[in-house]
Amino acid sequence: MSVMNEAVVGKYVIVRANTAGVHAGRVVLADLANKMIQLENARRLWRVYTRDKSGSISDVAANGLKPNAAHSIGAPISTVTIVNDAGLEIAEMTGAAWESVKNYVGE
């Protein structure tokens, strides 16, 4: 495993892939040379609102979800493997940001 791959394993991240959408979870396996990442305890982020109105996953990764907003987040799944030939955007989450996603309960 390369240093880059090892650097993300064990971290909570948000991953954007044009073919798979946006997911948040803990990295268990990464093969970035082959544009593949596997997350555990993952959730698909269908629609989220950011604190700074940018709508960026970077803001969610840094600051968490906007409080009291009607986010659309999928149910937790044990693992998801994302492979995307066009590449992956990976943003490491702060602990507070992960907690906001993990604990979100929609209507």
C-alpha positions in Angstrom: 0.0 0.0 0.0 1.4 3.4 -0.9 2.0 6.2 1.6 -0.9 8.2 0.1 -3.3 5.2 0.5 -2.1 4.6 4.1 -2.6 8.3 5.0 -6.4 8.1 4.5 -7.1 4.7 6.0 -8.9 5.0 9.4 -10.0 8.6 8.8 -13.6 9.9 8.4 -14.0 11.4 5.0 -16.5 12.7 2.5 -16.0 11.2 -1.0 -17.4 12.7 -4.2 -17.5 10.6 -7.3 -19.3 11.7 -10.4 -20.7 8.1 -11.0 -21.5 7.2 -7.4 -22.5 10.5 -5.7 -21.3 11.7 -2.4 -20.7 9.5 0.7 -19.4 9.9 4.2 -17.7 7.3 6.3 -14.5 5.8 7.7 -11.9 4.6 5.2 -11.1 1.0 5.5 -9.3 0.5 2.2 -7.9 2.9 -0.4 -6.3 2.3 -3.8 -6.1 5.8 -5.0 -3.9 4.8 -8.0 -6.9 2.8 -9.3 -9.4 5.4 -8.1 -11.0 3.1 -5.5 -12.0 3.7 -1.9 -14.0 1.6 0.6 -15.9 3.2 3.5 -17.5 1.6 6.5 -20.4 2.9 8.5 -21.2 5.0 5.4 -24.0 7.3 4.5 -24.9 8.7 1.1 -25.3 12.5 1.2 -28.1 13.2 -1.2 -28.7 16.8 -0.2 -26.9 18.7 2.5 -26.9 22.3 3.6 -23.7 24.0 4.7 -23.2 26.7 7.3 -21.6 29.1 4.9 -24.1 28.6 2.0 -21.3 27.4 -0.3 -22.8 24.0 -0.6 -19.3 22.5 -0.8 -18.4 19.2 0.7 -15.3 20.9 2.0 -17.5 23.1 4.3 -19.4 20.0 5.5 -16.1 18.2 6.2 -14.7 21.2 8.1 -17.8 22.4 9.9 -20.5 19.8 9.8 -24.1 20.1 8.7 -26.1 23.3 9.0 -28.2 23.0 12.1 -31.9 22.7 11.7 -31.8 22.2 8.0 -33.7 19.6 6.0 -30.8 17.5 4.8 -31.4 14.3 2.8 -29.0 11.6 4.0 -29.3 7.9 3.3 -29.5 5.2 6.0 -26.2 3.9 7.3 -24.7 0.9 5.5 -21.9 -1.3 6.7 -19.6 -0.7 3.7 -19.6 0.9 0.3 -16.9 0.6 -2.3 -16.6 3.5 -4.7 -14.7 3.1 -8.0 -14.6 6.1 -10.3 -12.4 6.3 -13.4 -12.7 10.1 -13.5 -11.2 10.3 -10.0 -12.3 10.9 -6.5 -12.6 14.0 -4.4 -11.8 13.1 -0.8 -12.2 15.6 2.1 -11.1 14.6 5.6 -13.8 15.3 8.2 -13.3 16.9 11.6 -14.7 14.9 14.5 -17.5 17.4 15.0 -18.4 17.2 11.3 -18.6 13.4 11.3 -20.8 13.5 14.5 -23.2 15.9 12.8 -23.6 13.5 9.8 -23.7 10.3 11.9 -26.3 11.7 14.3 -28.5 13.4 11.8 -32.1 12.2 12.0 -34.3 13.4 9.1 -38.0 13.9 9.1 
